[in-house]
Amino acid sequence: MGFRVLWQPATLSSSTTSSRPTPSKPSLSPLSSSASLNPPSPPDISDVLEESDRVAEPNSLAVSQQAVRMSTPARKRLMRDFKRLQQDPPAGISGAPQDNNIMLWNAVIFGPDDTPWDGGTFKLTLQFTEDYPNKPPTVRFVSRMFHPNIYADGSICLDILQNQWSPIYDVAAILTSIQSLLCDPNPNSPANSEAARMFSENKREYNRRVREIVEQSWTAD
């Protein structure tokens, strides 16, 4: 009787296949990587706008870093004044230090409503020293003014900036007091004799001159 042999292919056990080493993928150097040859994709426009908004905020970050680098009592106090102006600004005034110089501020005072000064935007500078707040800053109008208590060079004759100064006054209090002075001058202590005389003797003409100053403030650099 003959024998017939049936051949079947051998099957590999799971242990055999799992023990077979898996070849590792060759690593690509940065120069050979195709991704490195492609230029970076442009940033999303929303990210750009969001970043520009952060940069456009008042110079709080730059001022904070400067204050940390150069901490003196005057600079710490000015940093506090700046934060207060940002967090709780009085109506009709604004101010901030110049870039990289917390001792020199730019400010704007808006003319009080329902007065001849209404609608005006008047620019000032405030120059502080290391004696602040024990001594007041030097404050000057950059905008052209016509007022009994404002000199031709923009200096201001105001008691709290002179003999009535107190360390409790901060930048907000200074600017608010100057804003009040606009429509409540003291002609008995004149810095501009023509404006003082006109305020006392011819209020109508005085108000007309003030309106001219207001209109000039709209186009002044």
Contacts in CASP RR format, 6 or more apart in sequence:
PFRMAT RR
TARGET T0000
AUTHOR 0000-0000-0000
METHOD contacts of the structure
MODEL  1
MGFRVLWQPATLSSSTTSSRPTPSKPSLSPLSSSASLNPPSPPDISDVLE
ESDRVAEPNSLAVSQQAVRMSTPARKRLMRDFKRLQQDPPAGISGAPQDN
NIMLWNAVIFGPDDTPWDGGTFKLTLQFTEDYPNKPPTVRFVSRMFHPNI
YADGSICLDILQNQWSPIYDVAAILTSIQSLLCDPNPNSPANSEAARMFS
ENKREYNRRVREIVEQSWTAD
30 36 0 8 1.000
58 86 0 8 1.000
58 96 0 8 1.000
59 96 0 8 1.000
59 97 0 8 1.000
59 99 0 8 1.000
60 82 0 8 1.000
60 83 0 8 1.000
60 86 0 8 1.000
62 99 0 8 1.000
62 100 0 8 1.000
63 79 0 8 1.000
63 82 0 8 1.000
63 96 0 8 1.000
63 97 0 8 1.000
63 102 0 8 1.000
64 79 0 8 1.000
66 75 0 8 1.000
66 100 0 8 1.000
66 102 0 8 1.000
67 75 0 8 1.000
67 76 0 8 1.000
67 78 0 8 1.000
67 79 0 8 1.000
67 102 0 8 1.000
72 130 0 8 1.000
73 130 0 8 1.000
74 103 0 8 1.000
74 128 0 8 1.000
74 129 0 8 1.000
74 130 0 8 1.000
74 131 0 8 1.000
74 132 0 8 1.000
74 133 0 8 1.000
75 102 0 8 1.000
75 103 0 8 1.000
77 132 0 8 1.000
77 133 0 8 1.000
77 170 0 8 1.000
78 97 0 8 1.000
78 102 0 8 1.000
78 103 0 8 1.000
78 128 0 8 1.000
78 132 0 8 1.000
78 171 0 8 1.000
79 102 0 8 1.000
80 170 0 8 1.000
81 170 0 8 1.000
81 171 0 8 1.000
81 172 0 8 1.000
82 96 0 8 1.000
82 97 0 8 1.000
82 102 0 8 1.000
82 171 0 8 1.000
84 170 0 8 1.000
84 171 0 8 1.000
84 172 0 8 1.000
85 94 0 8 1.000
85 95 0 8 1.000
85 96 0 8 1.000
85 171 0 8 1.000
85 172 0 8 1.000
89 172 0 8 1.000
90 172 0 8 1.000
90 175 0 8 1.000
90 176 0 8 1.000
92 109 0 8 1.000
92 110 0 8 1.000
92 111 0 8 1.000
92 179 0 8 1.000
93 107 0 8 1.000
93 108 0 8 1.000
93 109 0 8 1.000
93 110 0 8 1.000
93 172 0 8 1.000
93 175 0 8 1.000
93 176 0 8 1.000
93 179 0 8 1.000
94 107 0 8 1.000
94 108 0 8 1.000
95 105 0 8 1.000
95 106 0 8 1.000
95 107 0 8 1.000
95 108 0 8 1.000
95 171 0 8 1.000
95 175 0 8 1.000
96 105 0 8 1.000
96 106 0 8 1.000
96 107 0 8 1.000
97 103 0 8 1.000
97 104 0 8 1.000
97 105 0 8 1.000
97 106 0 8 1.000
98 104 0 8 1.000
98 105 0 8 1.000
98 106 0 8 1.000
102 128 0 8 1.000
103 127 0 8 1.000
103 128 0 8 1.000
103 129 0 8 1.000
104 125 0 8 1.000
104 126 0 8 1.000
104 127 0 8 1.000
104 128 0 8 1.000
105 125 0 8 1.000
105 126 0 8 1.000
105 127 0 8 1.000
105 128 0 8 1.000
105 137 0 8 1.000
105 171 0 8 1.000
106 123 0 8 1.000
106 124 0 8 1.000
106 125 0 8 1.000
107 123 0 8 1.000
107 124 0 8 1.000
107 125 0 8 1.000
107 126 0 8 1.000
107 171 0 8 1.000
107 175 0 8 1.000
108 121 0 8 1.000
108 122 0 8 1.000
108 123 0 8 1.000
108 124 0 8 1.000
109 121 0 8 1.000
109 122 0 8 1.000
109 124 0 8 1.000
109 175 0 8 1.000
109 178 0 8 1.000
109 179 0 8 1.000
109 182 0 8 1.000
110 119 0 8 1.000
110 120 0 8 1.000
110 121 0 8 1.000
110 122 0 8 1.000
110 179 0 8 1.000
111 117 0 8 1.000
111 118 0 8 1.000
111 119 0 8 1.000
111 120 0 8 1.000
111 121 0 8 1.000
111 122 0 8 1.000
111 179 0 8 1.000
111 182 0 8 1.000
111 214 0 8 1.000
112 118 0 8 1.000
112 179 0 8 1.000
112 180 0 8 1.000
112 182 0 8 1.000
112 183 0 8 1.000
115 182 0 8 1.000
115 183 0 8 1.000
116 183 0 8 1.000
116 206 0 8 1.000
116 207 0 8 1.000
116 210 0 8 1.000
116 211 0 8 1.000
116 214 0 8 1.000
117 182 0 8 1.000
117 183 0 8 1.000
117 210 0 8 1.000
117 214 0 8 1.000
118 214 0 8 1.000
119 214 0 8 1.000
120 214 0 8 1.000
120 217 0 8 1.000
120 218 0 8 1.000
121 143 0 8 1.000
121 217 0 8 1.000
121 218 0 8 1.000
122 141 0 8 1.000
122 143 0 8 1.000
122 145 0 8 1.000
122 217 0 8 1.000
123 141 0 8 1.000
123 142 0 8 1.000
123 143 0 8 1.000
123 220 0 8 1.000
124 139 0 8 1.000
124 140 0 8 1.000
124 141 0 8 1.000
124 142 0 8 1.000
124 143 0 8 1.000
124 175 0 8 1.000
124 178 0 8 1.000
125 139 0 8 1.000
125 140 0 8 1.000
125 142 0 8 1.000
126 137 0 8 1.000
126 138 0 8 1.000
126 139 0 8 1.000
126 171 0 8 1.000
126 174 0 8 1.000
127 137 0 8 1.000
127 138 0 8 1.000
127 139 0 8 1.000
128 137 0 8 1.000
129 135 0 8 1.000
129 137 0 8 1.000
133 167 0 8 1.000
133 168 0 8 1.000
133 169 0 8 1.000
133 170 0 8 1.000
134 167 0 8 1.000
135 165 0 8 1.000
136 160 0 8 1.000
136 161 0 8 1.000
136 162 0 8 1.000
136 165 0 8 1.000
136 169 0 8 1.000
136 174 0 8 1.000
137 161 0 8 1.000
137 174 0 8 1.000
138 155 0 8 1.000
139 155 0 8 1.000
139 156 0 8 1.000
139 161 0 8 1.000
139 174 0 8 1.000
139 178 0 8 1.000
140 153 0 8 1.000
140 154 0 8 1.000
140 155 0 8 1.000
140 156 0 8 1.000
141 150 0 8 1.000
141 154 0 8 1.000
141 156 0 8 1.000
142 154 0 8 1.000
143 213 0 8 1.000
143 216 0 8 1.000
143 217 0 8 1.000
143 220 0 8 1.000
144 213 0 8 1.000
144 216 0 8 1.000
144 217 0 8 1.000
144 220 0 8 1.000
145 154 0 8 1.000
145 213 0 8 1.000
146 192 0 8 1.000
146 195 0 8 1.000
146 209 0 8 1.000
146 210 0 8 1.000
146 212 0 8 1.000
146 213 0 8 1.000
147 181 0 8 1.000
147 182 0 8 1.000
147 185 0 8 1.000
147 191 0 8 1.000
147 192 0 8 1.000
147 195 0 8 1.000
147 210 0 8 1.000
148 185 0 8 1.000
148 186 0 8 1.000
148 187 0 8 1.000
148 190 0 8 1.000
148 191 0 8 1.000
148 192 0 8 1.000
148 195 0 8 1.000
148 196 0 8 1.000
148 199 0 8 1.000
149 156 0 8 1.000
149 157 0 8 1.000
149 158 0 8 1.000
149 181 0 8 1.000
149 185 0 8 1.000
149 186 0 8 1.000
149 189 0 8 1.000
149 190 0 8 1.000
149 191 0 8 1.000
149 192 0 8 1.000
150 156 0 8 1.000
150 157 0 8 1.000
150 191 0 8 1.000
150 192 0 8 1.000
150 195 0 8 1.000
151 157 0 8 1.000
151 191 0 8 1.000
151 192 0 8 1.000
152 192 0 8 1.000
155 191 0 8 1.000
156 178 0 8 1.000
156 181 0 8 1.000
156 191 0 8 1.000
157 186 0 8 1.000
157 189 0 8 1.000
157 190 0 8 1.000
157 191 0 8 1.000
158 177 0 8 1.000
158 178 0 8 1.000
158 181 0 8 1.000
160 166 0 8 1.000
160 169 0 8 1.000
160 173 0 8 1.000
160 174 0 8 1.000
160 177 0 8 1.000
161 174 0 8 1.000
169 177 0 8 1.000
185 195 0 8 1.000
185 196 0 8 1.000
185 199 0 8 1.000
187 196 0 8 1.000
187 197 0 8 1.000
187 199 0 8 1.000
187 200 0 8 1.000
190 196 0 8 1.000
195 206 0 8 1.000
195 209 0 8 1.000
198 205 0 8 1.000
198 206 0 8 1.000
198 209 0 8 1.000
199 206 0 8 1.000
END
